[in-house]
Amino acid sequence: MTKSQSAAGPAGAGQRPDVNYPASKNGLDYLVHVVASLATDAGELPGERSLKYAVPHLQTGVEVLLKVNSPLNSAPWRRRRILQYVSNC
């Protein structure tokens, strides 16, 4: 299947948008969803369902963004940890 084709058929029959989401974009998308779901008119409280899903989305968004920017996410650190693990076996 080429990039111009979708699972629905040949190009033009049902193209899908780009589905490439880097971690930073994905984390920010979670946070935007939280703000959008909790945004209400002045004086109104968000609904029960909005609150229910805002909390895990907030947690996930923050977690993803912290992991993306973490110094522990660097390749040299991972390589050292793997070598330490293997040498201890």
Legacy VTK file of the C-alpha trace (Angstrom):
# vtk DataFile Version 3.0
C-alpha trace
ASCII
DATASET POLYDATA
POINTS 89 float
0.000 0.000 0.000
1.461 3.356 -0.938
1.343 6.524 1.132
-1.377 7.921 -1.123
-3.589 4.901 -0.508
-5.582 4.133 2.598
-6.949 0.936 4.037
-10.289 1.791 2.415
-8.992 1.524 -1.142
-7.010 3.270 -3.850
-5.918 6.885 -3.691
-8.798 9.322 -3.777
-11.328 6.772 -2.487
-10.829 7.643 1.167
-7.531 9.216 2.024
-6.643 9.484 5.663
-4.737 12.293 7.320
-1.127 11.875 8.366
-1.002 9.636 11.455
2.579 10.383 12.478
2.479 11.659 16.073
5.817 12.352 17.723
5.740 11.975 21.499
5.899 15.726 22.182
2.970 16.404 19.826
1.030 13.529 21.377
1.640 14.806 24.923
0.491 18.287 23.983
-2.579 16.822 22.283
-3.535 15.140 25.578
-3.246 18.479 27.387
-5.270 20.321 24.737
-7.971 17.663 25.088
-8.047 18.225 28.869
-8.483 21.972 28.491
-11.136 21.552 25.787
-13.115 19.026 27.822
-13.073 21.194 30.949
-13.839 24.487 29.185
-17.374 25.589 29.953
-19.389 28.763 29.877
-18.848 31.138 32.775
-20.516 29.878 35.939
-20.988 26.305 34.691
-19.169 23.294 36.044
-17.763 20.600 33.750
-19.810 17.440 33.511
-19.046 14.245 35.393
-17.846 12.476 32.257
-15.577 15.399 31.319
-13.918 15.235 34.722
-13.699 11.454 34.553
-11.618 11.536 31.375
-9.755 14.806 32.033
-7.842 13.357 34.981
-6.226 10.378 33.167
-5.597 12.502 30.063
-3.858 15.122 32.196
-1.729 12.479 33.894
-0.820 10.810 30.602
-0.030 14.079 28.844
2.294 15.240 31.606
3.943 11.819 31.808
4.589 11.702 28.057
6.058 15.210 28.023
8.289 14.472 31.015
9.557 11.274 29.412
10.299 13.013 26.105
12.405 15.693 27.799
13.999 13.389 30.364
17.787 13.054 30.370
17.144 9.390 31.167
15.732 9.040 27.664
19.126 9.519 26.008
20.746 6.695 24.077
24.053 6.650 26.060
22.179 6.254 29.353
20.155 3.311 28.009
23.268 1.686 26.617
25.051 1.927 30.002
22.034 0.448 31.830
21.847 -2.473 29.410
25.575 -3.160 29.789
25.289 -2.992 33.589
22.365 -5.411 33.518
24.149 -7.855 31.222
27.376 -7.755 33.255
25.436 -8.568 36.435
23.849 -11.703 34.925
LINES 1 90
89 0 1 2 3 4 5 6 7 8 9 10 11 12 13 14 15 16 17 18 19 20 21 22 23 24 25 26 27 28 29 30 31 32 33 34 35 36 37 38 39 40 41 42 43 44 45 46 47 48 49 50 51 52 53 54 55 56 57 58 59 60 61 62 63 64 65 66 67 68 69 70 71 72 73 74 75 76 77 78 79 80 81 82 83 84 85 86 87 88
